[in-house]
Amino acid sequence: MQKIYCHLDMRALKFLERFTSTQVHALNPVETSTGKTHGGVSRAKLNSQLLKPFGSNSKLKSFNSSVSVTEALLLPHGLPNTDLIEPSIEPHLKPIDFVEILADLYRRLESCESQSDRSLLFVEQYSLLRSLGDPKLLRRCLRAARQNAVDVNTKVVLSAWLRFERREDELSGMSAMDCGGQVLECPKIALEYGFDPNLISTHCHCDQDQTKAIDVPSFNENECVGLEQEESNVTFCIDNEEINCLRGKIAMLSSPLKAMLYGSFKESRKGRIDFSENGISVKGMRAVEVYSRTRRLALFGPDVVAELLCFANRFCCEEMMSACDAYLASMVDNIDDALVLIEYGLEEMAYLLVAACLQVLLREFPNSLYNPKVMKFLCSSKTRERLAMAGHGSFLLYYFLSHVAMEESMVSTTTVMLLERLEECATQKWQKTLALHQLGCVLLERREFKDAQYRFLAAVEAGHVYSVAGVARTKYKQGQQYSAYTLMSSIISEYKPAGWMYQERSLYNIGKEKISDLSTATELDPVLSFPYKYRAIAKMEEKQISGAIIEIDKTIRFKLSPDCLELRAWFFLTLADYESALRDIRVLLTLEPNYMMFHGKTRGDYLVEVLSHRVKQMTEADCWMHLYDQWSSVDDIGSLAIIHQMLRNDPGKSLLLFRQSLLLLRLNCQKAAMRSLRLARNNSSSDHERLVYEGWILYDTGNREQALSKAEKSIHTRRSFEAFFLKAYVLADTSLDPESSSHVIQLLEEALKCPSDGLRKGQALNNLGSIYVDCGKLEEAANSYLSALDIKHTRAHQGLARVYHLKNQRKAAYEEMTKLIEKAQNNASAYEKRSEYCDPEMAKKDLDMATNLDPLRTYPYRYRAAVLMDEQKESEAVEELTKAIAFKPDLQMLHLRAAFHESSGDLSSALQDCQAALCMDPNHTDTLDLYNRARD
């Protein structure tokens, strides 16, 4: 890695002159007078800006001949500029050889015998897999970490983390200390020490059972009566008050008290002992006396128990201290009490109380981020040291805190402080690397380039090559463009090239070489959006607006992101195509409701308001008809735009919010989908409807049995289409036997009898056809698909094609899929499916088209690799898979490549691929079988 720290030899002067262009500006330019970034403008200010002419905007002048006055009003901040965009440095770990790292992690998990160590290994797995962006995979890691956790400290953090990932805070009527039956998220169970191997298969009933997980015994009121003088044999005096006690009972509380009362101390010979200087009140000492006889705390208030805790700590009364610790821990249920008691717990070493207080603070996240008292406490370096002494100032705690802070804001001071605490408590290599790299990313966003460069360099020294991109970027921002270029060139020559390397170097290159780097980046990693954005803007600057739209469409087709939608909306505005621009802005706001457009200066919803007056107005009936048309043409983006428009008129309509969530899930926008689903649940008008939405939330977060229970409760409350559909869907998500399939068919038939709209009934008919096919009932399946097509459920063409194929009518199947391709806006999957019904040459063309439309679809790569393997072109087959695995490490592709390696006798490579695949899914049967064969 020495190449990173030294410049390469100077090249020809002519080459250096290429790098004399001006510094690239940030997307949110800094005001020279204040140093602040633009975060937005007021509506009044925006109105005044909208009325101003473009003035001296050089980029816009070239369009003056074609830009209308209306467009000028809608583009107050100028058109996009290739000098104004740059890709962000991803704040995740990105190993050079991802497969090797996953395989190594799986080997460590296999050999790890300690449950606590396994828990931390799953957290490491979470950090590695974050770059893949698969919420279900990440949740599985956190669940595994929580299941294997032993100590209370780890359980408290992971339970809160799981709750945060489900965003329970956004569900109305839910308290932060509710677990909703999620045993891994239960705050009471989290305070129990130990490992339970059956934990994940059980259901928490604490919402029905009010008994505390922390054992606080019941109390008989008669036992609280103090001793009479004649019953006692020792009296403690405090401020002229006498507390009669049993010497033997007090002595049994601890060894020091026993020594005092029965040893060689003078108190052992006294009947009256002055306790005025021992820091306990009369009330507290009376409680000590009662506890000495009863071992119970139930009738004492928290203030008295806190005094008992202090007494127990001073006189080493371990049993009393443990009881007081547990009692106070059970009483903490709000932030104000938690902030007071956590200080007390730290001072008195009551670590269960500390855990309970910390749990209250953590389960309130992200809201706790905006509580100054909470942040003052958690962000302090001194607090971290004190928590560490109590076993809580761990990397895991600050990993969670900084993770939430980064999701809320990448530039806040709070985020920086939490990441600094994370860096302080990092012990393992991967922990230090992650903390340094993330802190570098945040400081880069804050334009603190020198500090960011220092952190990136430290991450590189720790072995994280991707952080070199951060080093190069900070050099570039400080005017060292050539140094940045040579640095990235050295990385490209030293390591196996990756898309991000060429993307980063393109920033420091110019002319044809810049375009060449971007093309190579797309070839190596077609998922990177920046190359598409740059090429699109470059075409716009050359007045090729239609070409710019075609270019940005290439990434929007398979990866819906707000920045690309904003860019396309900008292009449509330039063409005065307000309807298309409005559609994209509506979808953008569906993904991020508070999105700021035009370099972060204009609220998206304000643009919707402006543009709405420049398109044809639609009634609610028009919207429903338009939604049917978009749905039937498989135009999910268009459907989302219509639903967004309908929700502006009726923002609390749960039915529309639910439809919105279904579309977002289909577009692989799970975070936005779950937000819509939570809103649907919050706005539901009846119990049976709320139960259905809660069921879908549970199902989408991996809680299948609880989702099924919600569906059954909803059906019991009221028979409805959605309740039957949910139950059928959940039951069908397993390997169905004939009896189970028959039950699912009955449920779908019951659903179809209930009132609903054609959009949902079409889906039910399509699902019904699929179950019939699995049962071998082809005629019934065909009838279901035809019925779905009658109500414009276009996707039913695919099911009908499958029926024809099973009837050995390949031509009819091919024609059916061709109909779907012609009708559907999103048709990559249709090309993929049609390839199964044609000859090899045509299949190859269809699969190439599917890859061109959506490079994230893995079947085409696997098919092409299998064909090459059949032709005995083993190295080409492996390379076909390797090319895709480089940007999408997929379980099926890893399994297939492992099989190829096994067949060619390369067992070490086969084992590595199997281990990497099992790291993502340890229960994948085919991979397990292959892994066991390769090891034998």
WOJOCOR-V834759 format. One record per backbone hydrogen bond with DSSP energy under -0.5 kcal/mol. NH is the residue of the N-H (numbers start at 1). CO is the residue of the C=O. If there is no record, write none. Layout:
nh=NH co=CO
nh=NH co=CO
This chain:
nh=4 co=1
nh=5 co=2
nh=6 co=2
nh=15 co=12
nh=16 co=12
nh=17 co=13
nh=18 co=15
nh=19 co=16
nh=20 co=17
nh=25 co=83
nh=29 co=27
nh=31 co=36
nh=35 co=31
nh=38 co=29
nh=39 co=37
nh=41 co=601
nh=46 co=42
nh=47 co=43
nh=48 co=44
nh=49 co=45
nh=50 co=46
nh=51 co=47
nh=52 co=49
nh=57 co=54
nh=58 co=56
nh=61 co=57
nh=62 co=58
nh=63 co=60
nh=64 co=61
nh=66 co=63
nh=67 co=63
nh=72 co=68
nh=73 co=69
nh=74 co=70
nh=75 co=71
nh=78 co=75
nh=84 co=81
nh=85 co=82
nh=90 co=88
nh=92 co=90
nh=93 co=127
nh=98 co=96
nh=101 co=97
nh=102 co=98
nh=103 co=99
nh=104 co=100
nh=105 co=101
nh=106 co=102
nh=107 co=103
nh=108 co=104
nh=109 co=105
nh=110 co=106
nh=111 co=107
nh=112 co=108
nh=118 co=114
nh=119 co=115
nh=120 co=116
nh=121 co=117
nh=122 co=118
nh=123 co=119
nh=124 co=120
nh=125 co=121
nh=126 co=122
nh=127 co=123
nh=128 co=124
nh=129 co=125
nh=130 co=126
nh=131 co=128
nh=132 co=129
nh=133 co=129
nh=133 co=130
nh=134 co=129
nh=135 co=133
nh=138 co=134
nh=139 co=135
nh=140 co=136
nh=141 co=137
nh=142 co=138
nh=143 co=139
nh=144 co=140
nh=145 co=141
nh=146 co=142
nh=147 co=143
nh=148 co=144
nh=149 co=145
nh=149 co=146
nh=155 co=151
nh=156 co=152
nh=157 co=153
nh=158 co=154
nh=159 co=155
nh=160 co=156
nh=161 co=157
nh=162 co=158
nh=163 co=159
nh=164 co=160
nh=165 co=161
nh=166 co=162
nh=167 co=164
nh=168 co=163
nh=170 co=167
nh=171 co=168
nh=172 co=170
nh=174 co=171
nh=175 co=173
nh=178 co=175
nh=182 co=179
nh=183 co=181
nh=185 co=182
nh=186 co=182
nh=186 co=183
nh=190 co=186
nh=191 co=187
nh=191 co=188
nh=192 co=189
nh=193 co=191
nh=194 co=150
nh=197 co=195
nh=199 co=196
nh=201 co=198
nh=202 co=199
nh=204 co=181
nh=208 co=205
nh=209 co=205
nh=210 co=208
nh=215 co=213
nh=216 co=214
nh=217 co=215
nh=221 co=219
nh=223 co=220
nh=224 co=221
nh=225 co=222
nh=227 co=244
nh=231 co=228
nh=232 co=228
nh=233 co=245
nh=234 co=245
nh=235 co=271
nh=236 co=243
nh=237 co=273
nh=238 co=241
nh=241 co=238
nh=243 co=236
nh=244 co=242
nh=245 co=234
nh=247 co=245
nh=250 co=246
nh=251 co=247
nh=252 co=248
nh=253 co=250
nh=254 co=251
nh=258 co=254
nh=259 co=255
nh=260 co=256
nh=261 co=257
nh=262 co=258
nh=263 co=259
nh=265 co=259
nh=268 co=265
nh=269 co=266
nh=270 co=267
nh=273 co=235
nh=275 co=237
nh=275 co=273
nh=278 co=275
nh=285 co=281
nh=286 co=282
nh=287 co=283
nh=288 co=284
nh=289 co=285
nh=290 co=286
nh=291 co=287
nh=292 co=288
nh=293 co=289
nh=293 co=290
nh=294 co=290
nh=295 co=291
nh=300 co=297
nh=305 co=301
nh=306 co=302
nh=307 co=303
nh=308 co=304
nh=309 co=305
nh=310 co=306
nh=311 co=307
nh=312 co=308
nh=313 co=309
nh=314 co=310
nh=315 co=311
nh=316 co=313
nh=317 co=312
nh=318 co=316
nh=321 co=317
nh=322 co=318
nh=323 co=319
nh=324 co=320
nh=325 co=321
nh=326 co=322
nh=327 co=323
nh=328 co=324
nh=329 co=325
nh=330 co=326
nh=331 co=327
nh=331 co=328
nh=332 co=328
nh=332 co=329
nh=333 co=331
nh=338 co=334
nh=339 co=335
nh=340 co=336
nh=341 co=337
nh=342 co=338
nh=343 co=339
nh=344 co=340
nh=345 co=341
nh=346 co=342
nh=347 co=343
nh=348 co=344
nh=349 co=345
nh=350 co=345
nh=351 co=349
nh=354 co=350
nh=355 co=351
nh=356 co=352
nh=357 co=353
nh=358 co=354
nh=359 co=355
nh=360 co=356
nh=361 co=357
nh=362 co=358
nh=363 co=359
nh=364 co=360
nh=364 co=361
nh=365 co=362
nh=367 co=364
nh=368 co=364
nh=369 co=366
nh=370 co=367
nh=371 co=368
nh=372 co=370
nh=375 co=371
nh=376 co=372
nh=377 co=373
nh=378 co=374
nh=379 co=375
nh=380 co=377
nh=384 co=380
nh=385 co=381
nh=386 co=382
nh=387 co=383
nh=388 co=384
nh=389 co=385
nh=390 co=386
nh=391 co=388
nh=392 co=387
nh=393 co=387
nh=394 co=392
nh=398 co=394
nh=399 co=395
nh=400 co=396
nh=401 co=397
nh=402 co=398
nh=403 co=399
nh=404 co=400
nh=405 co=401
nh=406 co=402
nh=407 co=403
nh=408 co=404
nh=409 co=405
nh=416 co=412
nh=417 co=413
nh=418 co=414
nh=419 co=415
nh=420 co=416
nh=421 co=417
nh=422 co=418
nh=423 co=419
nh=424 co=420
nh=425 co=421
nh=426 co=422
nh=426 co=423
nh=432 co=428
nh=433 co=429
nh=434 co=430
nh=435 co=431
nh=436 co=432
nh=437 co=433
nh=438 co=434
nh=439 co=435
nh=440 co=436
nh=441 co=437
nh=442 co=438
nh=443 co=439
nh=444 co=440
nh=445 co=441
nh=446 co=442
nh=447 co=444
nh=448 co=443
nh=449 co=447
nh=452 co=448
nh=453 co=449
nh=454 co=450
nh=455 co=451
nh=456 co=452
nh=457 co=453
nh=458 co=454
nh=459 co=455
nh=460 co=456
nh=461 co=457
nh=462 co=458
nh=463 co=460
nh=464 co=459
nh=465 co=463
nh=467 co=464
nh=468 co=465
nh=469 co=466
nh=470 co=466
nh=471 co=467
nh=472 co=468
nh=473 co=469
nh=474 co=470
nh=475 co=471
nh=476 co=472
nh=477 co=473
nh=478 co=474
nh=478 co=475
nh=479 co=476
nh=480 co=475
nh=481 co=479
nh=484 co=480
nh=485 co=481
nh=486 co=482
nh=487 co=483
nh=488 co=484
nh=489 co=485
nh=490 co=486
nh=491 co=487
nh=492 co=488
nh=493 co=489
nh=494 co=490
nh=495 co=491
nh=501 co=498
nh=502 co=498
nh=503 co=499
nh=504 co=500
nh=505 co=501
nh=506 co=502
nh=507 co=503
nh=507 co=504
nh=508 co=505
nh=509 co=506
nh=513 co=510
nh=514 co=510
nh=515 co=511
nh=516 co=512
nh=517 co=513
nh=518 co=514
nh=519 co=515
nh=520 co=516
nh=521 co=517
nh=522 co=518
nh=523 co=519
nh=524 co=520
nh=525 co=521
nh=528 co=525
nh=533 co=529
nh=534 co=530
nh=535 co=531
nh=536 co=532
nh=537 co=533
nh=538 co=534
nh=539 co=535
nh=540 co=536
nh=541 co=537
nh=542 co=538
nh=543 co=540
nh=544 co=539
nh=545 co=543
nh=548 co=544
nh=549 co=545
nh=550 co=546
nh=551 co=547
nh=552 co=548
nh=553 co=549
nh=554 co=550
nh=554 co=551
nh=555 co=552
nh=556 co=552
nh=557 co=553
nh=558 co=555
nh=559 co=555
nh=561 co=559
nh=565 co=561
nh=566 co=562
nh=567 co=563
nh=568 co=564
nh=569 co=565
nh=570 co=566
nh=571 co=567
nh=572 co=568
nh=573 co=569
nh=574 co=570
nh=575 co=571
nh=576 co=573
nh=577 co=572
nh=578 co=576
nh=581 co=577
nh=582 co=578
nh=583 co=579
nh=584 co=580
nh=585 co=581
nh=586 co=582
nh=587 co=583
nh=588 co=584
nh=589 co=585
nh=590 co=586
nh=591 co=587
nh=592 co=588
nh=595 co=592
nh=597 co=595
nh=597 co=602
nh=601 co=597
nh=601 co=598
nh=602 co=597
nh=604 co=595
nh=607 co=603
nh=608 co=604
nh=609 co=605
nh=610 co=606
nh=611 co=607
nh=612 co=608
nh=613 co=609
nh=613 co=610
nh=614 co=611
nh=615 co=612
nh=623 co=619
nh=624 co=620
nh=625 co=621
nh=626 co=622
nh=627 co=623
nh=628 co=624
nh=629 co=625
nh=630 co=626
nh=631 co=627
nh=632 co=628
nh=633 co=629
nh=634 co=631
nh=635 co=630
nh=636 co=634
nh=639 co=635
nh=640 co=636
nh=641 co=637
nh=642 co=638
nh=643 co=639
nh=644 co=640
nh=645 co=641
nh=646 co=642
nh=647 co=643
nh=648 co=644
nh=649 co=645
nh=650 co=646
nh=653 co=650
nh=654 co=652
nh=657 co=653
nh=658 co=654
nh=659 co=655
nh=660 co=656
nh=661 co=657
nh=662 co=658
nh=663 co=659
nh=664 co=660
nh=665 co=661
nh=666 co=662
nh=667 co=663
nh=668 co=665
nh=669 co=664
nh=670 co=668
nh=673 co=669
nh=674 co=670
nh=675 co=671
nh=676 co=672
nh=677 co=673
nh=678 co=674
nh=679 co=675
nh=680 co=676
nh=681 co=677
nh=682 co=678
nh=683 co=679
nh=684 co=681
nh=690 co=686
nh=691 co=687
nh=692 co=688
nh=693 co=689
nh=694 co=690
nh=695 co=691
nh=696 co=692
nh=697 co=693
nh=698 co=694
nh=699 co=695
nh=700 co=696
nh=701 co=697
nh=701 co=698
nh=702 co=699
nh=703 co=698
nh=704 co=702
nh=707 co=703
nh=708 co=704
nh=709 co=705
nh=710 co=706
nh=711 co=707
nh=712 co=708
nh=713 co=709
nh=714 co=710
nh=715 co=711
nh=716 co=712
nh=717 co=713
nh=718 co=714
nh=721 co=755
nh=724 co=720
nh=725 co=721
nh=726 co=722
nh=727 co=723
nh=728 co=724
nh=729 co=725
nh=730 co=726
nh=731 co=727
nh=732 co=728
nh=733 co=729
nh=733 co=730
nh=734 co=732
nh=736 co=734
nh=741 co=737
nh=742 co=738
nh=743 co=739
nh=744 co=740
nh=745 co=741
nh=746 co=742
nh=747 co=743
nh=748 co=744
nh=749 co=745
nh=750 co=746
nh=751 co=747
nh=752 co=748
nh=753 co=749
nh=753 co=750
nh=754 co=750
nh=754 co=751
nh=761 co=757
nh=762 co=758
nh=763 co=759
nh=764 co=760
nh=765 co=761
nh=766 co=762
nh=767 co=763
nh=768 co=764
nh=769 co=765
nh=770 co=766
nh=771 co=767
nh=772 co=768
nh=773 co=769
nh=774 co=770
nh=775 co=771
nh=776 co=773
nh=777 co=772
nh=778 co=776
nh=781 co=777
nh=782 co=778
nh=783 co=779
nh=784 co=780
nh=785 co=781
nh=786 co=782
nh=787 co=783
nh=788 co=784
nh=789 co=785
nh=790 co=786
nh=791 co=787
nh=791 co=788
nh=792 co=789
nh=793 co=788
nh=794 co=792
nh=796 co=793
nh=797 co=794
nh=798 co=795
nh=799 co=795
nh=800 co=796
nh=801 co=797
nh=802 co=798
nh=803 co=799
nh=804 co=800
nh=805 co=801
nh=806 co=802
nh=807 co=803
nh=808 co=805
nh=809 co=804
nh=810 co=808
nh=813 co=809
nh=814 co=810
nh=815 co=811
nh=816 co=812
nh=817 co=813
nh=818 co=814
nh=819 co=815
nh=820 co=816
nh=821 co=817
nh=822 co=818
nh=823 co=819
nh=824 co=820
nh=825 co=633
nh=826 co=634
nh=827 co=825
nh=831 co=827
nh=832 co=828
nh=833 co=829
nh=834 co=830
nh=835 co=831
nh=836 co=833
nh=837 co=834
nh=838 co=835
nh=843 co=839
nh=844 co=840
nh=845 co=841
nh=846 co=842
nh=847 co=843
nh=848 co=844
nh=849 co=845
nh=850 co=846
nh=851 co=847
nh=852 co=848
nh=853 co=849
nh=854 co=850
nh=857 co=854
nh=862 co=858
nh=863 co=859
nh=864 co=860
nh=865 co=861
nh=866 co=862
nh=867 co=863
nh=868 co=864
nh=869 co=865
nh=870 co=866
nh=871 co=867
nh=872 co=869
nh=873 co=868
nh=874 co=872
nh=877 co=873
nh=878 co=874
nh=879 co=875
nh=880 co=876
nh=881 co=877
nh=882 co=878
nh=883 co=879
nh=884 co=880
nh=885 co=881
nh=886 co=882
nh=887 co=884
nh=888 co=884
nh=890 co=888
nh=894 co=890
nh=895 co=891
nh=896 co=892
nh=897 co=893
nh=898 co=894
nh=899 co=895
nh=900 co=896
nh=901 co=897
nh=902 co=898
nh=903 co=899
nh=904 co=900
nh=905 co=902
nh=906 co=901
nh=907 co=905
nh=910 co=906
nh=911 co=907
nh=912 co=908
nh=913 co=909
nh=914 co=910
nh=915 co=911
nh=916 co=912
nh=917 co=913
nh=918 co=914
nh=919 co=915
nh=920 co=916
nh=920 co=917
nh=921 co=917
nh=924 co=921
nh=925 co=923
nh=928 co=924
nh=929 co=925
nh=930 co=926
nh=931 co=927
nh=932 co=928
nh=933 co=929
nh=934 co=930
nh=935 co=931
nh=936 co=932
